[in-house]
Amino acid sequence: MLKLHEKMMALILLPALLTAAGADQPDFERYRVIVDRKPFGVAPPPAPVVVPPLTAEQSFARTLRMSGIWESPNGVRVAIIDANGNRSFFLGVGEMEEGIELVSADYTNEEAVLRKGAEMAVLKLSSGEIQPLTQEQQQARLTTDQAQRLSYAERRRERERQRQQPPPPPPQPLYTGEALEKHLQEYQMEVIRQGLPPLPIPLTEEMDNQLVAEGVLPPAE
């Protein structure tokens, strides 16, 4: 009988206990407005990872040397010597040998940009200098080289189009027939008036009378 009484009391007190337990839990929603305003500021972003640039001794091109550059009908070509194995190869722009690609070549400045994997380096002909490129320099080079390749291709197309054009017709004479004869007569009159040697064109009677009337020629005896 006593156990039944205890069970009934527990059922009666259970809701009150649950309410009291809920009241002890903090209500963070009332502080949501303050938290959203970030009164303590915003955490700084993580510092970017700075990758030190490669040196010439660390570059894939450390054993390479540019030995020549010349222009061909298909564009600029470059001769490369690899001291590792004492071998040489010739590349045009966009061509690859042993995993090494010629990205661009500058005939005027005698330099070439090579790429192997994710690395790029500049080789100079006269000084033999090797200059590894950072990611920013690589992107700038690629953008500039793309524009130069398009410009070069456009110039080639324009030269080819001009070669295929038929030669222009010879210029048409300004005067023909009677108009040419009249023009030469008028020119002959001006030449004689200026005392210059006359053209091998005979004067008409009208032209002779005009020049006599102007006092340029003496009257006929």
DRENPA-3360 file (N, C-alpha, C; in nm, 2 decimals, always signed):
BEGIN
1 = MLKLHEKM = +0.08/-0.12/+0.00/+0.00/+0.00/+0.00/+0.09/+0.12/+0.00 ~ +0.20/+0.11/+0.08/+0.29/+0.23/+0.08/+0.36/+0.25/-0.05 ~ +0.39/+0.15/-0.12/+0.46/+0.16/-0.25/+0.36/+0.23/-0.35 ~ +0.24/+0.20/-0.35/+0.14/+0.26/-0.44/+0.13/+0.41/-0.41 ~ +0.13/+0.44/-0.28/+0.13/+0.59/-0.24/+0.25/+0.66/-0.30 ~ +0.37/+0.60/-0.29/+0.49/+0.66/-0.34/+0.49/+0.69/-0.49 ~ +0.43/+0.59/-0.56/+0.42/+0.61/-0.71/+0.33/+0.72/-0.75 ~ +0.22/+0.73/-0.67/+0.13/+0.84/-0.71/+0.19/+0.98/-0.68;
9 = MALILLPA = +0.27/+0.99/-0.57/+0.34/+1.11/-0.54/+0.44/+1.15/-0.65 ~ +0.51/+1.05/-0.70/+0.61/+1.08/-0.80/+0.55/+1.13/-0.93 ~ +0.43/+1.07/-0.96/+0.36/+1.12/-1.08/+0.31/+1.26/-1.07 ~ +0.28/+1.30/-0.94/+0.23/+1.43/-0.92/+0.34/+1.53/-0.93 ~ +0.46/+1.50/-0.87/+0.57/+1.59/-0.87/+0.65/+1.60/-1.00 ~ +0.64/+1.50/-1.09/+0.72/+1.50/-1.21/+0.71/+1.63/-1.30 ~ +0.58/+1.68/-1.33/+0.58/+1.80/-1.41/+0.65/+1.92/-1.34 ~ +0.63/+1.93/-1.21/+0.70/+2.04/-1.14/+0.85/+2.03/-1.15;
17 = LLTAAGAD = +0.90/+1.91/-1.14/+1.04/+1.89/-1.15/+1.10/+1.93/-1.29 ~ +1.02/+1.89/-1.39/+1.06/+1.92/-1.53/+1.06/+2.07/-1.55 ~ +0.96/+2.14/-1.50/+0.95/+2.28/-1.52/+1.06/+2.35/-1.45 ~ +1.09/+2.31/-1.33/+1.21/+2.37/-1.26/+1.34/+2.34/-1.33 ~ +1.35/+2.22/-1.39/+1.48/+2.20/-1.46/+1.49/+2.28/-1.58 ~ +1.38/+2.31/-1.65/+1.38/+2.39/-1.77/+1.41/+2.54/-1.73 ~ +1.36/+2.58/-1.62/+1.39/+2.72/-1.57/+1.54/+2.74/-1.54 ~ +1.61/+2.63/-1.50/+1.75/+2.65/-1.47/+1.84/+2.66/-1.60;
25 = QPDFERYR = +1.79/+2.62/-1.72/+1.87/+2.63/-1.84/+1.87/+2.78/-1.89 ~ +1.98/+2.83/-1.93/+1.99/+2.97/-1.97/+1.92/+2.99/-2.11 ~ +1.86/+3.10/-2.13/+1.79/+3.14/-2.25/+1.88/+3.23/-2.33 ~ +1.96/+3.17/-2.43/+2.05/+3.25/-2.51/+1.99/+3.34/-2.61 ~ +1.86/+3.31/-2.65/+1.80/+3.38/-2.75/+1.78/+3.53/-2.72 ~ +1.77/+3.56/-2.58/+1.75/+3.70/-2.54/+1.88/+3.78/-2.57 ~ +1.99/+3.71/-2.59/+2.12/+3.78/-2.61/+2.16/+3.78/-2.76 ~ +2.07/+3.72/-2.85/+2.11/+3.71/-2.99/+2.14/+3.84/-3.05;
33 = VIVDRKPF = +2.06/+3.94/-3.02/+2.08/+4.08/-3.08/+2.22/+4.13/-3.05 ~ +2.26/+4.11/-2.93/+2.40/+4.16/-2.89/+2.51/+4.08/-2.96 ~ +2.49/+3.95/-2.96/+2.59/+3.87/-3.03/+2.60/+3.90/-3.18 ~ +2.49/+3.92/-3.24/+2.49/+3.95/-3.38/+2.56/+4.08/-3.41 ~ +2.56/+4.18/-3.32/+2.63/+4.30/-3.34/+2.78/+4.29/-3.33 ~ +2.83/+4.18/-3.29/+2.98/+4.15/-3.27/+3.05/+4.26/-3.19 ~ +3.01/+4.28/-3.06/+3.07/+4.39/-2.98/+3.22/+4.37/-2.96 ~ +3.27/+4.25/-2.98/+3.41/+4.23/-2.96/+3.49/+4.23/-3.09;
41 = GVAPPPAP = +3.43/+4.27/-3.20/+3.49/+4.27/-3.33/+3.49/+4.14/-3.40 ~ +3.55/+4.14/-3.52/+3.55/+4.02/-3.60/+3.69/+3.96/-3.60 ~ +3.69/+3.83/-3.59/+3.82/+3.76/-3.58/+3.90/+3.78/-3.71 ~ +4.03/+3.82/-3.71/+4.10/+3.84/-3.83/+4.11/+3.71/-3.91 ~ +4.12/+3.73/-4.05/+4.13/+3.61/-4.13/+4.27/+3.55/-4.12 ~ +4.28/+3.42/-4.14/+4.41/+3.36/-4.13/+4.51/+3.42/-4.22 ~ +4.63/+3.43/-4.18/+4.74/+3.48/-4.26/+4.76/+3.39/-4.38 ~ +4.78/+3.45/-4.50/+4.80/+3.37/-4.62/+4.94/+3.30/-4.61;
49 = VVVPPLTA = +4.94/+3.19/-4.67/+5.07/+3.11/-4.67/+5.16/+3.17/-4.78 ~ +5.27/+3.22/-4.74/+5.37/+3.28/-4.83/+5.47/+3.18/-4.87 ~ +5.47/+3.15/-5.00/+5.57/+3.05/-5.06/+5.69/+3.13/-5.11 ~ +5.80/+3.11/-5.05/+5.92/+3.18/-5.10/+5.95/+3.15/-5.24 ~ +5.99/+3.25/-5.32/+6.02/+3.22/-5.47/+6.14/+3.13/-5.48 ~ +6.13/+3.05/-5.59/+6.25/+2.96/-5.62/+6.37/+3.04/-5.66 ~ +6.48/+2.99/-5.63/+6.61/+3.05/-5.68/+6.65/+2.97/-5.81 ~ +6.75/+3.03/-5.88/+6.79/+2.97/-6.00/+6.85/+2.83/-5.98;
57 = EQSFARTL = +6.91/+2.81/-5.86/+6.96/+2.68/-5.83/+6.85/+2.58/-5.80 ~ +6.73/+2.62/-5.76/+6.62/+2.53/-5.73/+6.53/+2.51/-5.85 ~ +6.55/+2.59/-5.96/+6.46/+2.58/-6.08/+6.49/+2.45/-6.16 ~ +6.39/+2.41/-6.23/+6.40/+2.29/-6.32/+6.50/+2.33/-6.43 ~ +6.51/+2.46/-6.46/+6.59/+2.50/-6.57/+6.74/+2.52/-6.54 ~ +6.78/+2.48/-6.42/+6.92/+2.51/-6.37/+7.02/+2.44/-6.46 ~ +6.99/+2.33/-6.53/+7.08/+2.27/-6.62/+7.06/+2.30/-6.76 ~ +6.97/+2.40/-6.79/+6.94/+2.43/-6.93/+7.01/+2.56/-6.97;
65 = RMSGIWES = +7.04/+2.57/-7.10/+7.10/+2.69/-7.15/+7.05/+2.72/-7.29 ~ +7.01/+2.84/-7.31/+6.96/+2.89/-7.44/+7.08/+2.91/-7.53 ~ +7.09/+2.84/-7.65/+7.21/+2.85/-7.73/+7.17/+2.92/-7.87 ~ +7.05/+2.95/-7.90/+7.02/+3.01/-8.02/+6.87/+3.05/-8.03 ~ +6.84/+3.15/-8.12/+6.70/+3.18/-8.14/+6.69/+3.24/-8.28 ~ +6.59/+3.20/-8.36/+6.58/+3.25/-8.50/+6.43/+3.25/-8.54 ~ +6.41/+3.32/-8.64/+6.27/+3.33/-8.70/+6.26/+3.24/-8.81 ~ +6.15/+3.16/-8.81/+6.12/+3.07/-8.92/+5.98/+3.10/-8.98;
73 = PNGVRVAI = +5.94/+3.05/-9.10/+5.81/+3.07/-9.15/+5.70/+3.04/-9.05 ~ +5.72/+2.95/-8.96/+5.62/+2.91/-8.86/+5.63/+2.98/-8.73 ~ +5.72/+3.08/-8.72/+5.73/+3.15/-8.60/+5.88/+3.14/-8.54 ~ +5.90/+3.19/-8.42/+6.03/+3.19/-8.36/+6.06/+3.05/-8.30 ~ +6.18/+3.01/-8.32/+6.23/+2.88/-8.27/+6.35/+2.90/-8.18 ~ +6.37/+2.82/-8.09/+6.47/+2.83/-7.99/+6.55/+2.70/-7.98 ~ +6.68/+2.71/-7.96/+6.77/+2.60/-7.94/+6.81/+2.59/-7.79 ~ +6.79/+2.48/-7.73/+6.82/+2.46/-7.59/+6.92/+2.35/-7.57;
81 = IDANGNRS = +7.02/+2.37/-7.48/+7.11/+2.27/-7.44/+7.09/+2.23/-7.30 ~ +7.08/+2.10/-7.27/+7.07/+2.05/-7.14/+7.20/+1.99/-7.09 ~ +7.26/+2.05/-6.99/+7.39/+1.99/-6.95/+7.37/+1.86/-6.88 ~ +7.25/+1.83/-6.83/+7.23/+1.70/-6.77/+7.21/+1.60/-6.89 ~ +7.31/+1.53/-6.92/+7.31/+1.44/-7.03/+7.37/+1.49/-7.16 ~ +7.40/+1.62/-7.16/+7.47/+1.68/-7.28/+7.39/+1.66/-7.40 ~ +7.26/+1.70/-7.40/+7.17/+1.69/-7.51/+7.12/+1.82/-7.55 ~ +7.07/+1.83/-7.67/+7.01/+1.96/-7.72/+6.88/+1.93/-7.79;
89 = FFLGVGEM = +6.80/+2.03/-7.80/+6.67/+2.01/-7.87/+6.62/+2.15/-7.92 ~ +6.53/+2.15/-8.01/+6.48/+2.27/-8.08/+6.33/+2.28/-8.06 ~ +6.28/+2.39/-8.02/+6.14/+2.41/-7.99/+6.08/+2.53/-8.05 ~ +5.96/+2.51/-8.10/+5.88/+2.63/-8.14/+5.78/+2.65/-8.03 ~ +5.71/+2.77/-8.03/+5.62/+2.80/-7.93/+5.51/+2.70/-7.92 ~ +5.48/+2.65/-7.80/+5.38/+2.54/-7.78/+5.43/+2.40/-7.80 ~ +5.55/+2.38/-7.84/+5.61/+2.25/-7.86/+5.68/+2.21/-7.72 ~ +5.69/+2.07/-7.71/+5.74/+2.02/-7.58/+5.84/+1.91/-7.61;
97 = EEGIELVS = +5.94/+1.90/-7.53/+6.05/+1.80/-7.54/+6.09/+1.76/-7.40 ~ +6.09/+1.63/-7.37/+6.13/+1.58/-7.24/+6.05/+1.65/-7.13 ~ +5.92/+1.68/-7.15/+5.84/+1.75/-7.05/+5.87/+1.90/-7.04 ~ +5.95/+1.95/-7.12/+5.98/+2.10/-7.12/+5.91/+2.16/-7.24 ~ +5.83/+2.26/-7.21/+5.75/+2.33/-7.31/+5.80/+2.47/-7.33 ~ +5.81/+2.52/-7.46/+5.84/+2.66/-7.49/+5.71/+2.74/-7.49 ~ +5.69/+2.82/-7.38/+5.57/+2.90/-7.37/+5.57/+3.02/-7.46 ~ +5.69/+3.08/-7.47/+5.70/+3.20/-7.56/+5.84/+3.23/-7.59;
105 = ADYTNEEA = +5.87/+3.30/-7.69/+6.00/+3.34/-7.73/+6.00/+3.48/-7.78 ~ +6.10/+3.56/-7.74/+6.11/+3.70/-7.78/+6.24/+3.72/-7.86 ~ +6.23/+3.73/-7.99/+6.35/+3.74/-8.08/+6.42/+3.87/-8.05 ~ +6.35/+3.98/-8.02/+6.42/+4.11/-8.00/+6.50/+4.11/-7.88 ~ +6.44/+4.06/-7.77/+6.51/+4.06/-7.64/+6.60/+3.93/-7.62 ~ +6.59/+3.84/-7.71/+6.67/+3.72/-7.71/+6.64/+3.64/-7.57 ~ +6.52/+3.61/-7.55/+6.48/+3.54/-7.43/+6.37/+3.44/-7.46 ~ +6.36/+3.34/-7.38/+6.25/+3.24/-7.39/+6.20/+3.20/-7.26;
113 = VLRKGAEM = +6.07/+3.17/-7.26/+6.00/+3.13/-7.13/+5.97/+2.98/-7.15 ~ +6.02/+2.90/-7.05/+6.00/+2.76/-7.06/+5.91/+2.72/-6.94 ~ +5.84/+2.60/-6.96/+5.76/+2.55/-6.85/+5.78/+2.40/-6.83 ~ +5.78/+2.36/-6.71/+5.79/+2.22/-6.68/+5.69/+2.19/-6.56 ~ +5.59/+2.12/-6.58/+5.49/+2.11/-6.47/+5.43/+2.24/-6.44 ~ +5.43/+2.28/-6.31/+5.37/+2.40/-6.27/+5.47/+2.51/-6.26 ~ +5.60/+2.49/-6.30/+5.70/+2.59/-6.29/+5.73/+2.65/-6.42 ~ +5.77/+2.78/-6.42/+5.81/+2.85/-6.54/+5.94/+2.93/-6.51;
121 = AVLKLSSG = +6.02/+2.94/-6.61/+6.15/+3.02/-6.60/+6.18/+3.08/-6.73 ~ +6.25/+3.20/-6.72/+6.30/+3.27/-6.83/+6.44/+3.24/-6.85 ~ +6.48/+3.21/-6.98/+6.62/+3.19/-7.02/+6.66/+3.30/-7.11 ~ +6.78/+3.36/-7.09/+6.83/+3.47/-7.17/+6.95/+3.42/-7.25 ~ +6.96/+3.46/-7.37/+7.06/+3.41/-7.46/+7.20/+3.47/-7.43 ~ +7.21/+3.60/-7.43/+7.34/+3.67/-7.42/+7.40/+3.65/-7.28 ~ +7.33/+3.66/-7.17/+7.38/+3.65/-7.04/+7.38/+3.51/-6.98 ~ +7.30/+3.42/-7.04/+7.28/+3.29/-6.98/+7.20/+3.28/-6.85;
129 = EIQPLTQE = +7.14/+3.40/-6.82/+7.07/+3.41/-6.69/+6.94/+3.32/-6.69 ~ +6.91/+3.26/-6.57/+6.79/+3.18/-6.55/+6.71/+3.25/-6.45 ~ +6.59/+3.29/-6.48/+6.50/+3.36/-6.38/+6.37/+3.28/-6.36 ~ +6.36/+3.22/-6.24/+6.24/+3.15/-6.21/+6.12/+3.25/-6.19 ~ +6.00/+3.22/-6.23/+5.89/+3.31/-6.22/+5.80/+3.27/-6.10 ~ +5.75/+3.37/-6.03/+5.64/+3.34/-5.93/+5.51/+3.32/-6.00 ~ +5.41/+3.28/-5.92/+5.28/+3.25/-5.97/+5.22/+3.38/-6.04 ~ +5.24/+3.50/-5.97/+5.19/+3.62/-6.03/+5.26/+3.65/-6.16;
137 = QQQARLTT = +5.39/+3.63/-6.16/+5.47/+3.66/-6.28/+5.43/+3.57/-6.39 ~ +5.40/+3.44/-6.36/+5.36/+3.34/-6.46/+5.23/+3.39/-6.52 ~ +5.13/+3.43/-6.44/+5.00/+3.47/-6.49/+5.02/+3.59/-6.58 ~ +5.10/+3.69/-6.54/+5.12/+3.81/-6.62/+5.19/+3.77/-6.76 ~ +5.29/+3.68/-6.75/+5.36/+3.64/-6.88/+5.26/+3.57/-6.97 ~ +5.17/+3.48/-6.92/+5.08/+3.40/-7.00/+4.98/+3.50/-7.07 ~ +4.93/+3.60/-6.99/+4.84/+3.70/-7.05/+4.91/+3.77/-7.16 ~ +5.03/+3.82/-7.14/+5.10/+3.90/-7.24/+5.14/+3.82/-7.36;
145 = DQAQRLSY = +5.18/+3.69/-7.34/+5.22/+3.61/-7.45/+5.10/+3.57/-7.53 ~ +4.99/+3.55/-7.47/+4.87/+3.52/-7.55/+4.83/+3.63/-7.64 ~ +4.84/+3.75/-7.59/+4.81/+3.87/-7.68/+4.91/+3.88/-7.79 ~ +5.04/+3.85/-7.76/+5.14/+3.86/-7.86/+5.12/+3.75/-7.97 ~ +5.09/+3.63/-7.93/+5.06/+3.52/-8.02/+4.95/+3.56/-8.11 ~ +4.84/+3.61/-8.06/+4.73/+3.65/-8.14/+4.76/+3.76/-8.24 ~ +4.84/+3.86/-8.19/+4.89/+3.97/-8.28/+4.97/+3.91/-8.39 ~ +5.07/+3.82/-8.35/+5.16/+3.76/-8.46/+5.07/+3.68/-8.56;
153 = AERRRERE = +4.98/+3.60/-8.51/+4.90/+3.52/-8.60/+4.81/+3.61/-8.69 ~ +4.76/+3.72/-8.64/+4.69/+3.82/-8.72/+4.78/+3.88/-8.83 ~ +4.90/+3.92/-8.79/+4.99/+3.97/-8.89/+5.02/+3.87/-9.00 ~ +5.04/+3.75/-8.96/+5.07/+3.64/-9.06/+4.96/+3.63/-9.16 ~ +4.83/+3.62/-9.10/+4.72/+3.61/-9.19/+4.71/+3.72/-9.28 ~ +4.73/+3.85/-9.23/+4.72/+3.96/-9.32/+4.83/+3.96/-9.43 ~ +4.95/+3.92/-9.39/+5.06/+3.91/-9.50/+5.02/+3.80/-9.60 ~ +4.96/+3.69/-9.55/+4.92/+3.58/-9.65/+4.81/+3.63/-9.74;
161 = RQRQQPPP = +4.72/+3.71/-9.68/+4.60/+3.76/-9.76/+4.65/+3.85/-9.87 ~ +4.75/+3.94/-9.83/+4.81/+4.03/-9.93/+4.88/+3.96/-10.04 ~ +4.95/+3.85/-10.00/+5.02/+3.78/-10.11/+4.93/+3.72/-10.21 ~ +4.81/+3.67/-10.16/+4.72/+3.61/-10.24/+4.63/+3.70/-10.33 ~ +4.64/+3.83/-10.29/+4.56/+3.93/-10.37/+4.63/+3.95/-10.51 ~ +4.55/+3.97/-10.61/+4.61/+4.00/-10.75/+4.67/+4.13/-10.75 ~ +4.77/+4.15/-10.83/+4.84/+4.29/-10.83/+4.73/+4.39/-10.88 ~ +4.75/+4.51/-10.82/+4.65/+4.62/-10.86/+4.67/+4.66/-11.01;
169 = PPPQPLYT = +4.56/+4.70/-11.08/+4.57/+4.74/-11.22/+4.66/+4.86/-11.23 ~ +4.73/+4.88/-11.34/+4.81/+5.00/-11.36/+4.72/+5.13/-11.36 ~ +4.77/+5.24/-11.31/+4.68/+5.36/-11.30/+4.64/+5.40/-11.44 ~ +4.52/+5.45/-11.45/+4.47/+5.50/-11.58/+4.52/+5.64/-11.61 ~ +4.56/+5.67/-11.74/+4.61/+5.80/-11.77/+4.50/+5.91/-11.75 ~ +4.55/+6.03/-11.70/+4.45/+6.13/-11.68/+4.39/+6.19/-11.81 ~ +4.47/+6.18/-11.92/+4.43/+6.24/-12.04/+4.45/+6.14/-12.15 ~ +4.36/+6.13/-12.24/+4.37/+6.05/-12.36/+4.31/+6.13/-12.48;
177 = GEALEKHL = +4.35/+6.08/-12.60/+4.30/+6.14/-12.72/+4.31/+6.29/-12.74 ~ +4.20/+6.36/-12.77/+4.20/+6.50/-12.79/+4.24/+6.58/-12.66 ~ +4.19/+6.52/-12.55/+4.22/+6.59/-12.42/+4.37/+6.59/-12.39 ~ +4.44/+6.48/-12.43/+4.58/+6.47/-12.41/+4.65/+6.57/-12.50 ~ +4.61/+6.57/-12.62/+4.67/+6.67/-12.72/+4.66/+6.81/-12.67 ~ +4.54/+6.85/-12.62/+4.52/+6.98/-12.58/+4.60/+7.01/-12.45 ~ +4.61/+6.92/-12.36/+4.69/+6.94/-12.24/+4.84/+6.96/-12.28 ~ +4.89/+6.88/-12.37/+5.03/+6.90/-12.41/+5.06/+7.03/-12.48;
185 = QEYQMEVI = +4.96/+7.08/-12.56/+4.97/+7.21/-12.62/+4.98/+7.32/-12.52 ~ +4.89/+7.31/-12.42/+4.89/+7.41/-12.31/+5.02/+7.41/-12.23 ~ +5.07/+7.29/-12.21/+5.19/+7.27/-12.13/+5.31/+7.33/-12.22 ~ +5.31/+7.31/-12.35/+5.41/+7.36/-12.44/+5.41/+7.52/-12.43 ~ +5.29/+7.58/-12.43/+5.28/+7.72/-12.42/+5.35/+7.77/-12.29 ~ +5.32/+7.71/-12.18/+5.38/+7.75/-12.05/+5.53/+7.73/-12.05 ~ +5.58/+7.62/-12.11/+5.72/+7.60/-12.12/+5.79/+7.71/-12.19 ~ +5.74/+7.75/-12.31/+5.80/+7.86/-12.39/+5.79/+7.99/-12.32;
193 = RQGLPPLP = +5.68/+8.02/-12.25/+5.66/+8.15/-12.17/+5.77/+8.16/-12.07 ~ +5.81/+8.05/-12.01/+5.91/+8.05/-11.90/+6.05/+8.04/-11.95 ~ +6.07/+8.03/-12.08/+6.20/+8.03/-12.14/+6.27/+7.90/-12.13 ~ +6.20/+7.79/-12.11/+6.25/+7.66/-12.09/+6.26/+7.59/-12.23 ~ +6.34/+7.49/-12.25/+6.35/+7.42/-12.37/+6.21/+7.36/-12.41 ~ +6.16/+7.39/-12.53/+6.03/+7.34/-12.57/+6.02/+7.19/-12.59 ~ +5.90/+7.14/-12.58/+5.87/+7.00/-12.60/+5.88/+6.97/-12.76 ~ +5.91/+6.85/-12.79/+5.91/+6.82/-12.94/+5.77/+6.81/-13.00;
201 = IPLTEEMD = +5.70/+6.92/-12.98/+5.56/+6.93/-13.03/+5.55/+7.06/-13.11 ~ +5.51/+7.05/-13.24/+5.50/+7.17/-13.32/+5.39/+7.26/-13.28 ~ +5.42/+7.39/-13.29/+5.32/+7.49/-13.26/+5.22/+7.51/-13.37 ~ +5.09/+7.52/-13.33/+4.99/+7.55/-13.43/+5.00/+7.70/-13.47 ~ +4.94/+7.74/-13.57/+4.94/+7.88/-13.61/+4.87/+7.96/-13.50 ~ +4.77/+7.91/-13.44/+4.70/+7.98/-13.33/+4.79/+8.00/-13.21 ~ +4.86/+7.89/-13.18/+4.95/+7.90/-13.06/+5.07/+8.00/-13.09 ~ +5.12/+8.00/-13.22/+5.23/+8.09/-13.25/+5.18/+8.24/-13.25;
209 = NQLVAEGV = +5.06/+8.27/-13.30/+5.00/+8.40/-13.29/+4.98/+8.45/-13.15 ~ +4.94/+8.36/-13.06/+4.91/+8.39/-12.92/+5.05/+8.43/-12.86 ~ +5.15/+8.36/-12.88/+5.28/+8.38/-12.82/+5.34/+8.51/-12.87 ~ +5.32/+8.54/-13.00/+5.37/+8.67/-13.06/+5.29/+8.78/-13.00 ~ +5.16/+8.77/-12.99/+5.08/+8.88/-12.93/+5.12/+8.90/-12.78 ~ +5.17/+8.80/-12.71/+5.21/+8.82/-12.57/+5.36/+8.87/-12.56 ~ +5.42/+8.88/-12.68/+5.56/+8.93/-12.68/+5.66/+8.82/-12.64 ~ +5.62/+8.70/-12.64/+5.71/+8.59/-12.60/+5.79/+8.55/-12.72;
217 = LPPAE = +5.73/+8.55/-12.84/+5.81/+8.52/-12.96/+5.80/+8.64/-13.05 ~ +5.91/+8.65/-13.13/+5.91/+8.77/-13.23/+5.82/+8.73/-13.34 ~ +5.77/+8.84/-13.41/+5.68/+8.81/-13.52/+5.76/+8.75/-13.64 ~ +5.69/+8.67/-13.71/+5.75/+8.61/-13.83/+5.78/+8.71/-13.93 ~ +5.90/+8.71/-14.00/+5.94/+8.80/-14.10/+5.90/+8.76/-14.23;
% end
